[in-house]
Amino acid sequence: MPRPFRRSISRRSFLRYTAVSGGLLALSRLRVAPVLAAESAESHAGLQVLTAHEATIFTAIVERMVASDDPAMPKVRDTPAVETIDQALLQLDADQQYQLKWLLRIFQWAPPLLMLRLSTFTGLAASEQDEYIRGWATSPRDLRRLAFRALKNLSMLGYYSQDATWPALHYPGPWVPRPRRVVSGGL
């Protein structure tokens, strides 16, 4: 009579299986990556500081930072909020722009280290993204809290500076008249 196969898993083999599983998960996402890159490149045309991929990460961050259940508020993706942030980043020197780009990369890829989840920030569910952001906001590390504040300030600047958000906030707009826009076409 054959004996049942029993094999104890050592710590080393468990870590190896975990690494292989993580690698397979990463490979499974490669098929979709070219499609997502093409889609994000089209939706973020005209960026000067951020790349299309960085703009996609920033869009996900802004969506969670300004999350509102109010149906009167426009969705972040329906506004040029990230393009506004990109324009604001032009005011920073090259070193600060470089640091912000690294912050976006770290923010995107840190969930496996900070939450013990094999996912990127943009791959997390909305509730997990909120938990992840809350971890940055309440971190005992000053640098993480400072990074959170920078991302939050830029998110608020980009989203709430959009005219489309003002009616739901009962803000009629600036008192100073806007400069006259020149329309091409021989008017």
N, C-alpha and C positions, 0 to 999 in steps of 0.2 A: 504494500500500500504506500503510495507516495506521500511524503511528508509535506505539509503546507510550507510555502516559502515565507520565511520570516527574516527580515533583515533590519537591524536597527540602523537608524540614520544618525551619523555622527554630526557634530557641529559643522565640521569642514564640508561634508557632503551636503548638508542643508544649505549652507551659504553658496555652494557651487550651483545647486538646483535653483536657488533664488536668483543668482546672477544669470544663469541660462534663461530662466523665465523672463527676467527683465530685458535681456537681449532679444528674445523672441518678440516680446511686446514692442520693443523699439522697431524691430524689423517689420512688424505688422503695420506700423504706422507709416512706413516709407512709401507704400503704394498710394496713400492718400495725400502725402506731402506735396507733390507737384501740383495737384488739383487745388489744394488750399493756397499754395503760393501764388498761383495764377489768379485765383479769386481775390486774395488780399491785395495783390498788386493793382488790380483794376479799381478796387474800392478806395485806395489811398493814393490816387494820382496827385502829383504836385507837391509831394513832401520834399523838404530841403534838408532837414537834419536827421529825421528818423527814416529807417528803411521800412519797406512795406511789412516785413515780419515784425519789426519792433512796434510799428503802428498797430498791428493786430493784437499784440500783447497789451499795449497801452489801452486799446479799446476795451479789452476784457477787464482791465483794472478799473477804468473809468465806469464801466457798467456796474461793477460791484460797489464802487465808492459812492456813487450817486443813486444807488438802487432805490426806486420809489414804486409803490403800488398804485400811485395815482395815474389813471389812464389819460389824464389831460397832459401829462408830461411826455414830451417826445422821447423816443428811444435814442440812446447815444449814437447808434449806427445810422440814425436818420438825420443827424446833425453833423456839421463839420467841426465837432469838438476836438478831435485828435489833430486835425489840420491847424486849428487855433493854437493848440499846445505846441505843435511843431513850429509855428511862427514865433511863439514866445521863446522857444529854445534858441532861436537865432540871436537873442539878446545875450546869451551866455557865451563865455569864451570857450575855446575848443576843448580845454581840459575838463570843464564842467559838463560839456556835452558828452565827452567820452565817458565820464563817470556815470552819467545818467544812463547811457547805453549799457554799461556793465551792470548797473542796478537792474535794468529790465531783464537782462539775461539771467542774473542770479535769481530774481523774483520768479521768473518763468521756470527755472530748473531746480529750485530748492525744495519743493514739497517732499521728495524722497528723504531728504535729510531732516527737515523740520517737522514733517507730519508723519513720516514713515509710510508714505503712500507712493506707489510706483506710477506717478503721473506728473505731467507738467501742470503749471497753474491753469492754463487754458483748457486742459483736459479734465480738470476737476468739476464736479457738480457745483451748482450755484451755492448750496449750503456749505459745501467744503471750501469753496473759494472764500466765503465770508469768514469761516473759521480760520483759514490760513491768514487772511488779512488782519483779523483780530489778534492773531498770534504776533504779527509784526507790530501792531499798535501797542500791545501790552507787554512786549518783550522786556526782560530785565537788561538787555543790552542796549545801550544808548544809541549805537550806530543803527540798529534795526528800527528803533523808534523814530530816529531822524529820517531814515529812508522812507518810512511810512508817511511821515508828515510831508515830505517833498512830493511823493506820489499823490497824496490826498490834495494838497494845495494845487498842484497842476491839474488834477481831475476836476476840482471845483471851478478853477479858472476856465478851463476848456469848455465845460458843460454849461455852467450858469451864465457865461458871457454870450450865449446864443440867444438871438431874439425869440426863437421858438419856445424857449423855456419861460419867458417872462409872463405871458398871460396867466398861466397856471399859478404863478407866484403873486398875482395881482400887482405886478410892477408894470407901470405904463411905459417905461423906457426913460432915457435921459431927458432932462429938461432942455438941454442945449440942442438946437436944431442940428440935424445931421447935414454934412456937406452934400451938396447937390451931386448926384452921380451923373457922369457923362455917358450917354448911350450912343454907341457908334451906329451909323446908319443914316447920317445926314439930317438929323433933327436940328 
